[in-house]
Every structure is written in structure tokens, then in C-alpha cells.
Amino acid sequence: MLKLFSLAILLLCLPIFSNAQTVQDDFEGNGTITTWYGDNCNLNISLSNPYQQGINTSATVMEYGDVGGQYANVGFDVSNNFDLSTNHTFTIKIYVPSDGLTGNQNNQVSLKLQDGTLNQPWITQSEIIKPIALNQWQTITFDFEDDDYINLDNNSLPPTQRTDFNRVLIQVNGENNYDHVRALID
């Protein structure tokens, strides 16, 4: 049975070892992630949820604010590298209001795994990109075994055969553009 790991309303669980050690955050003070950071974007990890509805009635959410950064991401690092050989599924809940967008990028969200110890951690990253709908909370699942993934280095092994990942990045509406995006993740 696969374990489901979630960056969701109450939980961000990521596999670290096959013994099911987890990393989690509920944005209400009950997580194990001590530091979130934003690359080329604003980040608020304690926003009162302005869209308490449907699948997300949580009081607090994380706000991702791409204010035109060419490569905007939010993310965190872990001290122990992930082992995706048995636990390889990630799930996020996300809300993107249509009035929080500029430009004409595809409405999508990416989950990227990297080796944060490298000077250029993106050179060996693995990424899954999923489409998203606007103006609603939705659950998006990234499966590094069964979904189509992109290895930036074509010589890299499949993600489930690697143990060099210790960084997780989330990016909304792609990179290499200067559009604005406001998204809520919980």
C-alpha cells in the first residue's frame, strides 16, 4: 500500500526514509518544518484563510506571492535526504484566485525536488507539473513513480532511484516569466 504524503490543509508529509519518517506543516504551529523561504517572491506562512470553503476550512494558510520574479518558488530544506523508493507521492491543496494573476501563463503548479547542497541545486532537479483550476481549493497529487516527471539533467536516474533530494520547491504558473501570481497553499 502506498503511503500518501500531503502538503495539505493540515499536513505536509514528505517521505524521508522507508521507515515512514515524515516532515509536516499545517501553518498553524503544528509542523516540523522550521523554515520556509521564498525565491523571487513574497511569502506569508500565517495568512488568515480568506477562502474557508469546500475542502479547506483551515483558519491559516501559506500565501505565495510572485511579484514578477523570473524564477519564483517557495520551499524548504530537510536535514535528511528523501528516499522515494517506497514513498514517492506528494499532495498539495492550492487556491489561485483569478484576480491574483497577470500575463497569460498556463495555470499550473510544479513540485520540484533538488539537492540543496549543490552550488546550483537546480542542475539535477526532478519536477512534476500539474494543471490547476482557478477560484477553488483543489487537491493536486504528484507521484514521482507514476507521473511524467522532468529531470533537468537527462543523465539523472529516475527520482525513485535517487537519494540526493533534500529540498522541496513549489512554483505556480511556471518560470522564466515576469508575471504576478497570488496563490494559497495549505
ROKEKE-483493 format. One record per residue: residue in three letters; x, y, z of N, C-alpha, C in turn. Coordinates in steps of 0.2 Angstrom, whole numbers, always signed. Layout:
N
res:ala; n.east:X; n.north:Y; n.up:Z; ca.east:X; ca.north:Y; ca.up:Z; c.east:X; c.north:Y; c.up:Z;
...
END
This chain:
186
res:met; n.east:+4; n.north:-6; n.up:+0; ca.east:+0; ca.north:+0; ca.up:+0; c.east:+4; c.north:+6; c.up:+0;
res:leu; n.east:+3; n.north:+11; n.up:-4; ca.east:+7; ca.north:+17; ca.up:-5; c.east:+5; c.north:+22; c.up:+1;
res:lys; n.east:+10; n.north:+25; n.up:+4; ca.east:+8; ca.north:+30; ca.up:+9; c.east:+7; c.north:+36; c.up:+5;
res:leu; n.east:+2; n.north:+40; n.up:+7; ca.east:+0; ca.north:+47; ca.up:+4; c.east:+3; c.north:+52; c.up:+8;
res:phe; n.east:+7; n.north:+56; n.up:+5; ca.east:+10; ca.north:+62; ca.up:+9; c.east:+7; c.north:+68; c.up:+6;
res:ser; n.east:+6; n.north:+73; n.up:+11; ca.east:+2; ca.north:+78; ca.up:+9; c.east:+5; c.north:+85; c.up:+11;
res:leu; n.east:+5; n.north:+90; n.up:+7; ca.east:+6; ca.north:+97; ca.up:+8; c.east:-1; c.north:+99; c.up:+8;
res:ala; n.east:-5; n.north:+99; n.up:+13; ca.east:-12; ca.north:+100; ca.up:+13; c.east:-15; c.north:+104; c.up:+18;
res:ile; n.east:-21; n.north:+104; n.up:+19; ca.east:-24; ca.north:+109; ca.up:+24; c.east:-21; c.north:+108; c.up:+31;
res:leu; n.east:-20; n.north:+102; n.up:+33; ca.east:-17; ca.north:+101; ca.up:+40; c.east:-10; c.north:+98; c.up:+40;
res:leu; n.east:-8; n.north:+96; n.up:+34; ca.east:-2; ca.north:+92; ca.up:+34; c.east:+2; c.north:+93; c.up:+28;
res:leu; n.east:+9; n.north:+93; n.up:+29; ca.east:+14; ca.north:+92; ca.up:+23; c.east:+18; c.north:+86; c.up:+25;
res:cys; n.east:+17; n.north:+81; n.up:+23; ca.east:+21; ca.north:+75; ca.up:+24; c.east:+25; c.north:+73; c.up:+18;
res:leu; n.east:+32; n.north:+72; n.up:+19; ca.east:+36; ca.north:+70; ca.up:+14; c.east:+40; c.north:+64; c.up:+16;
res:pro; n.east:+41; n.north:+59; n.up:+12; ca.east:+45; ca.north:+53; ca.up:+14; c.east:+52; c.north:+55; c.up:+15;
res:ile; n.east:+55; n.north:+53; n.up:+21; ca.east:+62; ca.north:+54; ca.up:+22; c.east:+66; c.north:+47; c.up:+21;
res:phe; n.east:+63; n.north:+42; n.up:+24; ca.east:+66; ca.north:+36; ca.up:+24; c.east:+60; c.north:+31; c.up:+23;
res:ser; n.east:+62; n.north:+25; n.up:+22; ca.east:+57; ca.north:+20; ca.up:+21; c.east:+53; c.north:+18; c.up:+27;
res:asn; n.east:+56; n.north:+20; n.up:+33; ca.east:+53; ca.north:+19; ca.up:+39; c.east:+47; c.north:+24; c.up:+41;
res:ala; n.east:+45; n.north:+28; n.up:+36; ca.east:+40; ca.north:+32; ca.up:+36; c.east:+41; c.north:+38; c.up:+40;
res:gln; n.east:+47; n.north:+40; n.up:+42; ca.east:+48; ca.north:+47; ca.up:+45; c.east:+45; c.north:+52; c.up:+40;
res:thr; n.east:+42; n.north:+57; n.up:+43; ca.east:+39; ca.north:+62; ca.up:+39; c.east:+41; c.north:+69; c.up:+41;
res:val; n.east:+40; n.north:+74; n.up:+37; ca.east:+40; ca.north:+81; ca.up:+38; c.east:+33; c.north:+84; c.up:+36;
res:gln; n.east:+31; n.north:+88; n.up:+41; ca.east:+24; ca.north:+91; ca.up:+40; c.east:+24; c.north:+98; c.up:+42;
res:asp; n.east:+19; n.north:+101; n.up:+40; ca.east:+17; ca.north:+108; ca.up:+42; c.east:+10; c.north:+109; c.up:+41;
res:asp; n.east:+6; n.north:+112; n.up:+46; ca.east:-1; ca.north:+114; ca.up:+45; c.east:-2; c.north:+121; c.up:+45;
res:phe; n.east:+3; n.north:+125; n.up:+45; ca.east:+3; ca.north:+133; ca.up:+45; c.east:-1; c.north:+135; c.up:+51;
res:glu; n.east:-2; n.north:+131; n.up:+56; ca.east:-5; ca.north:+133; ca.up:+62; c.east:-1; c.north:+131; c.up:+68;
res:gly; n.east:+6; n.north:+131; n.up:+67; ca.east:+10; ca.north:+130; ca.up:+73; c.east:+12; c.north:+122; c.up:+75;
res:asn; n.east:+9; n.north:+118; n.up:+71; ca.east:+10; ca.north:+111; ca.up:+72; c.east:+14; c.north:+107; c.up:+68;
res:gly; n.east:+19; n.north:+110; n.up:+64; ca.east:+23; ca.north:+107; ca.up:+59; c.east:+30; c.north:+105; c.up:+62;
res:thr; n.east:+33; n.north:+102; n.up:+58; ca.east:+40; ca.north:+100; ca.up:+59; c.east:+45; c.north:+104; c.up:+54;
res:ile; n.east:+42; n.north:+108; n.up:+50; ca.east:+46; ca.north:+112; ca.up:+45; c.east:+48; c.north:+118; c.up:+49;
res:thr; n.east:+54; n.north:+120; n.up:+50; ca.east:+56; ca.north:+126; ca.up:+54; c.east:+57; c.north:+132; c.up:+50;
res:thr; n.east:+58; n.north:+131; n.up:+43; ca.east:+60; ca.north:+137; ca.up:+39; c.east:+57; c.north:+136; c.up:+32;
res:trp; n.east:+52; n.north:+140; n.up:+30; ca.east:+50; ca.north:+141; ca.up:+23; c.east:+54; c.north:+147; c.up:+21;
res:tyr; n.east:+55; n.north:+147; n.up:+14; ca.east:+58; ca.north:+153; ca.up:+11; c.east:+55; c.north:+154; c.up:+4;
res:gly; n.east:+56; n.north:+160; n.up:+2; ca.east:+53; ca.north:+162; ca.up:-5; c.east:+59; c.north:+164; c.up:-9;
res:asp; n.east:+60; n.north:+162; n.up:-15; ca.east:+64; ca.north:+164; ca.up:-20; c.east:+61; c.north:+168; c.up:-25;
res:asn; n.east:+63; n.north:+175; n.up:-25; ca.east:+60; ca.north:+180; ca.up:-30; c.east:+52; c.north:+180; c.up:-29;
res:cys; n.east:+50; n.north:+180; n.up:-23; ca.east:+43; ca.north:+180; ca.up:-21; c.east:+42; c.north:+182; c.up:-14;
res:asn; n.east:+36; n.north:+185; n.up:-12; ca.east:+34; ca.north:+186; ca.up:-5; c.east:+31; c.north:+179; c.up:-3;
res:leu; n.east:+32; n.north:+179; n.up:+4; ca.east:+29; ca.north:+173; ca.up:+7; c.east:+26; c.north:+175; c.up:+14;
res:asn; n.east:+20; n.north:+172; n.up:+15; ca.east:+17; ca.north:+173; ca.up:+22; c.east:+15; c.north:+167; c.up:+24;
res:ile; n.east:+17; n.north:+164; n.up:+29; ca.east:+15; ca.north:+157; ca.up:+32; c.east:+10; c.north:+157; c.up:+37;
res:ser; n.east:+7; n.north:+163; n.up:+38; ca.east:+2; ca.north:+164; ca.up:+43; c.east:-4; c.north:+168; c.up:+41;
res:leu; n.east:-6; n.north:+168; n.up:+35; ca.east:-11; ca.north:+172; ca.up:+32; c.east:-18; c.north:+169; c.up:+35;
res:ser; n.east:-23; n.north:+173; n.up:+37; ca.east:-29; ca.north:+170; ca.up:+39; c.east:-33; c.north:+168; c.up:+32;
res:asn; n.east:-35; n.north:+162; n.up:+32; ca.east:-38; ca.north:+159; ca.up:+26; c.east:-44; c.north:+163; c.up:+23;
res:pro; n.east:-43; n.north:+167; n.up:+18; ca.east:-49; ca.north:+171; ca.up:+15; c.east:-54; c.north:+167; c.up:+11;
res:tyr; n.east:-53; n.north:+160; n.up:+10; ca.east:-57; ca.north:+156; ca.up:+6; c.east:-59; c.north:+150; c.up:+10;
res:gln; n.east:-61; n.north:+150; n.up:+16; ca.east:-63; ca.north:+145; ca.up:+20; c.east:-69; c.north:+141; c.up:+18;
res:gln; n.east:-68; n.north:+136; n.up:+13; ca.east:-74; ca.north:+133; ca.up:+10; c.east:-72; c.north:+127; c.up:+7;
res:gly; n.east:-77; n.north:+123; n.up:+5; ca.east:-75; ca.north:+116; ca.up:+2; c.east:-71; c.north:+112; c.up:+6;
res:ile; n.east:-65; n.north:+110; n.up:+2; ca.east:-60; ca.north:+105; ca.up:+5; c.east:-55; c.north:+109; c.up:+10;
res:asn; n.east:-56; n.north:+115; n.up:+11; ca.east:-51; ca.north:+119; ca.up:+16; c.east:-55; c.north:+124; c.up:+20;
res:thr; n.east:-56; n.north:+122; n.up:+26; ca.east:-59; ca.north:+126; ca.up:+31; c.east:-54; c.north:+128; c.up:+36;
res:ser; n.east:-48; n.north:+127; n.up:+35; ca.east:-42; ca.north:+129; ca.up:+39; c.east:-42; c.north:+136; c.up:+41;
res:ala; n.east:-40; n.north:+138; n.up:+47; ca.east:-40; ca.north:+145; ca.up:+48; c.east:-34; c.north:+149; c.up:+45;
res:thr; n.east:-28; n.north:+145; n.up:+44; ca.east:-22; ca.north:+148; ca.up:+42; c.east:-19; c.north:+145; c.up:+36;
res:val; n.east:-17; n.north:+149; n.up:+32; ca.east:-14; ca.north:+146; ca.up:+25; c.east:-7; c.north:+149; c.up:+24;
res:met; n.east:-3; n.north:+147; n.up:+19; ca.east:+3; ca.north:+150; ca.up:+17; c.east:+1; c.north:+154; c.up:+11;
res:glu; n.east:+3; n.north:+160; n.up:+10; ca.east:+2; ca.north:+164; ca.up:+4; c.east:+9; c.north:+165; c.up:+0;
res:tyr; n.east:+8; n.north:+163; n.up:-6; ca.east:+14; ca.north:+163; ca.up:-11; c.east:+12; c.north:+169; c.up:-15;
res:gly; n.east:+17; n.north:+174; n.up:-16; ca.east:+16; ca.north:+180; ca.up:-19; c.east:+21; c.north:+181; c.up:-24;
res:asp; n.east:+21; n.north:+179; n.up:-30; ca.east:+25; ca.north:+180; ca.up:-36; c.east:+24; c.north:+187; c.up:-38;
res:val; n.east:+29; n.north:+192; n.up:-37; ca.east:+28; ca.north:+199; ca.up:-38; c.east:+32; c.north:+200; c.up:-45;
res:gly; n.east:+32; n.north:+195; n.up:-49; ca.east:+36; ca.north:+196; ca.up:-55; c.east:+43; c.north:+194; c.up:-55;
res:gly; n.east:+45; n.north:+190; n.up:-51; ca.east:+51; ca.north:+186; ca.up:-50; c.east:+52; c.north:+181; c.up:-56;
res:gln; n.east:+57; n.north:+181; n.up:-59; ca.east:+58; ca.north:+177; ca.up:-65; c.east:+58; c.north:+170; c.up:-63;
res:tyr; n.east:+60; n.north:+168; n.up:-58; ca.east:+60; ca.north:+161; ca.up:-55; c.east:+58; c.north:+160; c.up:-48;
res:ala; n.east:+51; n.north:+162; n.up:-47; ca.east:+48; ca.north:+162; ca.up:-41; c.east:+47; c.north:+155; c.up:-38;
res:asn; n.east:+49; n.north:+154; n.up:-32; ca.east:+47; ca.north:+147; ca.up:-29; c.east:+46; c.north:+148; c.up:-21;
res:val; n.east:+43; n.north:+144; n.up:-18; ca.east:+43; ca.north:+144; ca.up:-11; c.east:+45; c.north:+137; c.up:-9;
res:gly; n.east:+49; n.north:+136; n.up:-4; ca.east:+52; ca.north:+129; ca.up:-2; c.east:+55; c.north:+129; c.up:+5;
res:phe; n.east:+57; n.north:+123; n.up:+6; ca.east:+61; ca.north:+122; ca.up:+12; c.east:+66; c.north:+116; c.up:+11;
res:asp; n.east:+71; n.north:+116; n.up:+16; ca.east:+76; ca.north:+110; ca.up:+15; c.east:+75; c.north:+106; c.up:+22;
res:val; n.east:+77; n.north:+100; n.up:+21; ca.east:+77; ca.north:+95; ca.up:+26; c.east:+84; c.north:+92; c.up:+28;
res:ser; n.east:+85; n.north:+90; n.up:+34; ca.east:+92; ca.north:+88; ca.up:+36; c.east:+93; c.north:+81; c.up:+33;
res:asn; n.east:+88; n.north:+77; n.up:+32; ca.east:+90; ca.north:+70; ca.up:+30; c.east:+87; c.north:+69; c.up:+23;
res:asn; n.east:+91; n.north:+67; n.up:+18; ca.east:+88; ca.north:+66; ca.up:+11; c.east:+82; c.north:+61; c.up:+11;
res:phe; n.east:+78; n.north:+63; n.up:+6; ca.east:+72; ca.north:+59; ca.up:+5; c.east:+74; c.north:+52; c.up:+1;
res:asp; n.east:+70; n.north:+47; n.up:+3; ca.east:+71; ca.north:+41; ca.up:-1; c.east:+64; c.north:+40; c.up:-4;
res:leu; n.east:+64; n.north:+40; n.up:-10; ca.east:+57; ca.north:+40; ca.up:-14; c.east:+56; c.north:+33; c.up:-17;
res:ser; n.east:+60; n.north:+28; n.up:-15; ca.east:+60; ca.north:+21; ca.up:-17; c.east:+53; c.north:+18; c.up:-15;
res:thr; n.east:+50; n.north:+20; n.up:-9; ca.east:+44; ca.north:+17; ca.up:-7; c.east:+39; c.north:+22; c.up:-6;
res:asn; n.east:+41; n.north:+28; n.up:-4; ca.east:+36; ca.north:+34; ca.up:-3; c.east:+38; c.north:+39; c.up:-8;
res:his; n.east:+33; n.north:+40; n.up:-13; ca.east:+35; ca.north:+44; ca.up:-18; c.east:+29; c.north:+49; c.up:-20;
res:thr; n.east:+24; n.north:+49; n.up:-16; ca.east:+18; ca.north:+53; ca.up:-18; c.east:+17; c.north:+59; c.up:-14;
res:phe; n.east:+16; n.north:+65; n.up:-17; ca.east:+15; ca.north:+71; ca.up:-13; c.east:+9; c.north:+74; c.up:-15;
res:thr; n.east:+5; n.north:+77; n.up:-10; ca.east:-1; ca.north:+80; ca.up:-12; c.east:-1; c.north:+87; c.up:-9;
res:ile; n.east:-4; n.north:+92; n.up:-13; ca.east:-4; ca.north:+99; ca.up:-10; c.east:-12; c.north:+101; c.up:-11;
res:lys; n.east:-14; n.north:+105; n.up:-7; ca.east:-20; ca.north:+109; ca.up:-8; c.east:-18; c.north:+116; c.up:-10;
res:ile; n.east:-22; n.north:+119; n.up:-15; ca.east:-20; ca.north:+125; ca.up:-18; c.east:-26; c.north:+129; c.up:-20;
res:tyr; n.east:-26; n.north:+136; n.up:-19; ca.east:-31; ca.north:+140; ca.up:-22; c.east:-28; c.north:+146; c.up:-25;
res:val; n.east:-29; n.north:+147; n.up:-31; ca.east:-27; ca.north:+153; ca.up:-35; c.east:-33; c.north:+157; c.up:-37;
res:pro; n.east:-33; n.north:+163; n.up:-34; ca.east:-39; ca.north:+167; ca.up:-37; c.east:-37; c.north:+170; c.up:-44;
res:ser; n.east:-42; n.north:+171; n.up:-48; ca.east:-41; ca.north:+173; ca.up:-55; c.east:-39; c.north:+181; c.up:-54;
res:asp; n.east:-41; n.north:+184; n.up:-49; ca.east:-39; ca.north:+191; ca.up:-49; c.east:-32; c.north:+192; c.up:-46;
res:gly; n.east:-28; n.north:+187; n.up:-45; ca.east:-22; ca.north:+187; ca.up:-42; c.east:-16; c.north:+185; c.up:-48;
res:leu; n.east:-18; n.north:+185; n.up:-54; ca.east:-14; ca.north:+184; ca.up:-60; c.east:-13; c.north:+189; c.up:-64;
res:thr; n.east:-7; n.north:+189; n.up:-67; ca.east:-6; ca.north:+194; ca.up:-73; c.east:-3; c.north:+189; c.up:-79;
res:gly; n.east:-3; n.north:+192; n.up:-85; ca.east:+0; ca.north:+188; ca.up:-90; c.east:-4; c.north:+182; c.up:-93;
res:asn; n.east:-1; n.north:+178; n.up:-97; ca.east:-5; ca.north:+173; ca.up:-100; c.east:-2; c.north:+166; c.up:-99;
res:gln; n.east:+1; n.north:+165; n.up:-94; ca.east:+5; ca.north:+158; ca.up:-92; c.east:-1; c.north:+153; c.up:-91;
res:asn; n.east:+1; n.north:+147; n.up:-93; ca.east:-3; ca.north:+141; ca.up:-91; c.east:-4; c.north:+141; c.up:-83;
res:asn; n.east:-10; n.north:+140; n.up:-81; ca.east:-12; ca.north:+139; ca.up:-74; c.east:-9; c.north:+132; c.up:-72;
res:gln; n.east:-4; n.north:+132; n.up:-68; ca.east:-1; ca.north:+126; ca.up:-66; c.east:+3; c.north:+126; c.up:-60;
res:val; n.east:+5; n.north:+121; n.up:-57; ca.east:+9; ca.north:+121; ca.up:-51; c.east:+14; c.north:+115; c.up:-52;
res:ser; n.east:+20; n.north:+117; n.up:-50; ca.east:+26; ca.north:+112; ca.up:-50; c.east:+28; c.north:+110; c.up:-43;
res:leu; n.east:+30; n.north:+104; n.up:-43; ca.east:+33; ca.north:+102; ca.up:-37; c.east:+40; c.north:+100; c.up:-39;
res:lys; n.east:+46; n.north:+103; n.up:-36; ca.east:+52; ca.north:+101; ca.up:-38; c.east:+56; c.north:+98; c.up:-32;
res:leu; n.east:+60; n.north:+93; n.up:-34; ca.east:+65; ca.north:+91; ca.up:-29; c.east:+72; c.north:+92; c.up:-31;
res:gln; n.east:+76; n.north:+94; n.up:-26; ca.east:+83; ca.north:+96; ca.up:-28; c.east:+88; c.north:+94; c.up:-22;
res:asp; n.east:+94; n.north:+94; n.up:-24; ca.east:+100; ca.north:+93; ca.up:-19; c.east:+102; c.north:+100; c.up:-17;
res:gly; n.east:+100; n.north:+102; n.up:-12; ca.east:+101; ca.north:+109; ca.up:-9; c.east:+108; c.north:+110; c.up:-7;
res:thr; n.east:+113; n.north:+105; n.up:-7; ca.east:+120; ca.north:+105; ca.up:-5; c.east:+124; c.north:+107; c.up:-11;
res:leu; n.east:+121; n.north:+107; n.up:-17; ca.east:+125; ca.north:+109; ca.up:-23; c.east:+125; c.north:+117; c.up:-24;
res:asn; n.east:+130; n.north:+120; n.up:-27; ca.east:+130; ca.north:+127; ca.up:-28; c.east:+125; c.north:+129; c.up:-33;
res:gln; n.east:+123; n.north:+125; n.up:-38; ca.east:+117; ca.north:+126; ca.up:-42; c.east:+112; c.north:+120; c.up:-42;
res:pro; n.east:+108; n.north:+120; n.up:-36; ca.east:+104; ca.north:+114; ca.up:-35; c.east:+99; c.north:+112; c.up:-40;
res:trp; n.east:+97; n.north:+117; n.up:-45; ca.east:+93; ca.north:+115; ca.up:-50; c.east:+96; c.north:+111; c.up:-55;
res:ile; n.east:+102; n.north:+110; n.up:-56; ca.east:+105; ca.north:+106; ca.up:-61; c.east:+103; c.north:+99; c.up:-61;
res:thr; n.east:+102; n.north:+96; n.up:-55; ca.east:+100; ca.north:+89; ca.up:-55; c.east:+92; c.north:+88; c.up:-53;
res:gln; n.east:+88; n.north:+94; n.up:-53; ca.east:+82; ca.north:+93; ca.up:-50; c.east:+77; c.north:+89; c.up:-54;
res:ser; n.east:+72; n.north:+86; n.up:-51; ca.east:+67; ca.north:+82; ca.up:-54; c.east:+60; c.north:+86; c.up:-52;
res:glu; n.east:+56; n.north:+87; n.up:-57; ca.east:+50; ca.north:+91; ca.up:-57; c.east:+44; c.north:+87; c.up:-60;
res:ile; n.east:+38; n.north:+88; n.up:-57; ca.east:+32; ca.north:+87; ca.up:-60; c.east:+27; c.north:+93; c.up:-60;
res:ile; n.east:+24; n.north:+94; n.up:-66; ca.east:+20; ca.north:+100; ca.up:-67; c.east:+13; c.north:+97; c.up:-68;
res:lys; n.east:+8; n.north:+100; n.up:-65; ca.east:+1; ca.north:+98; ca.up:-65; c.east:-3; c.north:+105; c.up:-66;
res:pro; n.east:-9; n.north:+104; n.up:-70; ca.east:-13; ca.north:+109; ca.up:-72; c.east:-17; c.north:+111; c.up:-65;
res:ile; n.east:-19; n.north:+117; n.up:-65; ca.east:-24; ca.north:+119; ca.up:-59; c.east:-30; c.north:+123; c.up:-62;
res:ala; n.east:-35; n.north:+123; n.up:-58; ca.east:-41; ca.north:+127; ca.up:-59; c.east:-40; c.north:+133; c.up:-55;
res:leu; n.east:-44; n.north:+138; n.up:-57; ca.east:-44; ca.north:+145; ca.up:-53; c.east:-50; c.north:+145; c.up:-49;
res:asn; n.east:-49; n.north:+149; n.up:-44; ca.east:-55; ca.north:+151; ca.up:-39; c.east:-58; c.north:+145; c.up:-36;
res:gln; n.east:-54; n.north:+140; n.up:-34; ca.east:-57; ca.north:+135; ca.up:-30; c.east:-51; c.north:+131; c.up:-26;
res:trp; n.east:-52; n.north:+128; n.up:-20; ca.east:-47; ca.north:+124; ca.up:-17; c.east:-47; c.north:+118; c.up:-21;
res:gln; n.east:-42; n.north:+115; n.up:-22; ca.east:-41; ca.north:+108; ca.up:-26; c.east:-35; c.north:+105; c.up:-23;
res:thr; n.east:-35; n.north:+98; n.up:-23; ca.east:-30; ca.north:+94; ca.up:-21; c.east:-26; c.north:+92; c.up:-28;
res:ile; n.east:-20; n.north:+93; n.up:-27; ca.east:-15; ca.north:+91; ca.up:-33; c.east:-10; c.north:+86; c.up:-30;
res:thr; n.east:-10; n.north:+80; n.up:-34; ca.east:-5; ca.north:+75; ca.up:-32; c.east:+0; c.north:+74; c.up:-37;
res:phe; n.east:+6; n.north:+73; n.up:-34; ca.east:+12; ca.north:+72; ca.up:-38; c.east:+15; c.north:+66; c.up:-36;
res:asp; n.east:+16; n.north:+61; n.up:-41; ca.east:+18; ca.north:+54; ca.up:-40; c.east:+25; c.north:+53; c.up:-44;
res:phe; n.east:+30; n.north:+53; n.up:-40; ca.east:+37; ca.north:+53; ca.up:-44; c.east:+39; c.north:+46; c.up:-46;
res:glu; n.east:+34; n.north:+41; n.up:-45; ca.east:+35; ca.north:+35; ca.up:-48; c.east:+31; c.north:+34; c.up:-55;
res:asp; n.east:+24; n.north:+36; n.up:-54; ca.east:+19; ca.north:+35; ca.up:-60; c.east:+18; c.north:+41; c.up:-64;
res:asp; n.east:+19; n.north:+47; n.up:-62; ca.east:+18; ca.north:+53; ca.up:-66; c.east:+24; c.north:+55; c.up:-71;
res:asp; n.east:+22; n.north:+58; n.up:-76; ca.east:+28; ca.north:+61; ca.up:-80; c.east:+32; c.north:+66; c.up:-76;
res:tyr; n.east:+38; n.north:+65; n.up:-76; ca.east:+42; ca.north:+70; ca.up:-72; c.east:+48; c.north:+72; c.up:-77;
res:ile; n.east:+51; n.north:+78; n.up:-75; ca.east:+56; ca.north:+81; ca.up:-79; c.east:+62; c.north:+81; c.up:-75;
res:asn; n.east:+67; n.north:+77; n.up:-77; ca.east:+74; ca.north:+78; ca.up:-74; c.east:+78; c.north:+83; c.up:-78;
res:leu; n.east:+80; n.north:+89; n.up:-75; ca.east:+83; ca.north:+94; ca.up:-79; c.east:+90; c.north:+91; c.up:-82;
res:asp; n.east:+93; n.north:+87; n.up:-79; ca.east:+99; ca.north:+83; ca.up:-82; c.east:+96; c.north:+77; c.up:-85;
res:asn; n.east:+96; n.north:+76; n.up:-91; ca.east:+94; ca.north:+70; ca.up:-94; c.east:+98; c.north:+63; c.up:-92;
res:asn; n.east:+104; n.north:+64; n.up:-89; ca.east:+108; ca.north:+59; ca.up:-87; c.east:+106; c.north:+56; c.up:-80;
res:ser; n.east:+101; n.north:+60; n.up:-76; ca.east:+100; ca.north:+58; ca.up:-70; c.east:+95; c.north:+52; c.up:-70;
res:leu; n.east:+96; n.north:+48; n.up:-64; ca.east:+92; ca.north:+42; ca.up:-63; c.east:+84; c.north:+45; c.up:-62;
res:pro; n.east:+80; n.north:+40; n.up:-63; ca.east:+73; ca.north:+41; ca.up:-61; c.east:+72; c.north:+43; c.up:-54;
res:pro; n.east:+68; n.north:+48; n.up:-52; ca.east:+68; ca.north:+50; ca.up:-45; c.east:+67; c.north:+45; c.up:-40;
res:thr; n.east:+64; n.north:+39; n.up:-41; ca.east:+63; ca.north:+34; ca.up:-36; c.east:+70; c.north:+30; c.up:-35;
res:gln; n.east:+74; n.north:+31; n.up:-39; ca.east:+81; ca.north:+28; ca.up:-39; c.east:+86; c.north:+32; c.up:-36;
res:arg; n.east:+84; n.north:+38; n.up:-34; ca.east:+89; ca.north:+43; ca.up:-31; c.east:+88; c.north:+44; c.up:-24;
res:thr; n.east:+93; n.north:+46; n.up:-20; ca.east:+93; ca.north:+48; ca.up:-13; c.east:+97; c.north:+55; c.up:-12;
res:asp; n.east:+97; n.north:+59; n.up:-17; ca.east:+101; ca.north:+65; ca.up:-16; c.east:+96; c.north:+71; c.up:-15;
res:phe; n.east:+90; n.north:+70; n.up:-14; ca.east:+85; ca.north:+76; ca.up:-14; c.east:+84; c.north:+78; c.up:-6;
res:asn; n.east:+85; n.north:+84; n.up:-5; ca.east:+84; ca.north:+87; ca.up:+2; c.east:+81; c.north:+94; c.up:+2;
res:arg; n.east:+78; n.north:+95; n.up:-4; ca.east:+75; ca.north:+102; ca.up:-5; c.east:+68; c.north:+101; c.up:-9;
res:val; n.east:+63; n.north:+104; n.up:-6; ca.east:+56; ca.north:+104; ca.up:-10; c.east:+55; c.north:+111; c.up:-12;
res:leu; n.east:+53; n.north:+112; n.up:-18; ca.east:+51; ca.north:+119; ca.up:-20; c.east:+44; c.north:+118; c.up:-24;
res:ile; n.east:+40; n.north:+123; n.up:-23; ca.east:+33; ca.north:+124; ca.up:-26; c.east:+33; c.north:+130; c.up:-30;
res:gln; n.east:+31; n.north:+129; n.up:-36; ca.east:+31; ca.north:+135; ca.up:-41; c.east:+24; c.north:+135; c.up:-44;
res:val; n.east:+21; n.north:+141; n.up:-45; ca.east:+15; ca.north:+142; ca.up:-48; c.east:+16; c.north:+146; c.up:-54;
res:asn; n.east:+13; n.north:+143; n.up:-60; ca.east:+12; ca.north:+146; ca.up:-66; c.east:+19; c.north:+147; c.up:-70;
res:gly; n.east:+24; n.north:+142; n.up:-68; ca.east:+30; ca.north:+142; ca.up:-72; c.east:+35; c.north:+147; c.up:-70;
res:glu; n.east:+41; n.north:+146; n.up:-74; ca.east:+46; ca.north:+151; ca.up:-73; c.east:+48; c.north:+154; c.up:-79;
res:asn; n.east:+53; n.north:+158; n.up:-79; ca.east:+56; ca.north:+162; ca.up:-84; c.east:+51; c.north:+167; c.up:-87;
res:asn; n.east:+47; n.north:+170; n.up:-83; ca.east:+42; ca.north:+175; ca.up:-84; c.east:+42; c.north:+180; c.up:-79;
res:tyr; n.east:+39; n.north:+186; n.up:-80; ca.east:+39; ca.north:+191; ca.up:-75; c.east:+31; c.north:+192; c.up:-73;
res:asp; n.east:+27; n.north:+187; n.up:-74; ca.east:+20; ca.north:+188; ca.up:-72; c.east:+19; c.north:+188; c.up:-64;
res:his; n.east:+14; n.north:+190; n.up:-62; ca.east:+12; ca.north:+190; ca.up:-55; c.east:+7; c.north:+184; c.up:-54;
res:val; n.east:+8; n.north:+181; n.up:-48; ca.east:+4; ca.north:+176; ca.up:-46; c.east:+3; c.north:+176; c.up:-38;
res:arg; n.east:-4; n.north:+176; n.up:-36; ca.east:-5; ca.north:+175; ca.up:-29; c.east:-8; c.north:+168; c.up:-28;
res:ala; n.east:-6; n.north:+164; n.up:-24; ca.east:-8; ca.north:+158; ca.up:-23; c.east:-8; c.north:+156; c.up:-15;
res:leu; n.east:-13; n.north:+152; n.up:-13; ca.east:-13; ca.north:+150; ca.up:-6; c.east:-12; c.north:+142; c.up:-6;
res:ile; n.east:-8; n.north:+140; n.up:-1; ca.east:-6; ca.north:+133; ca.up:-1; c.east:-7; c.north:+132; c.up:+7;
res:asp; n.east:-10; n.north:+126; n.up:+8; ca.east:-12; ca.north:+124; ca.up:+15; c.east:-12; c.north:+117; c.up:+16;
END
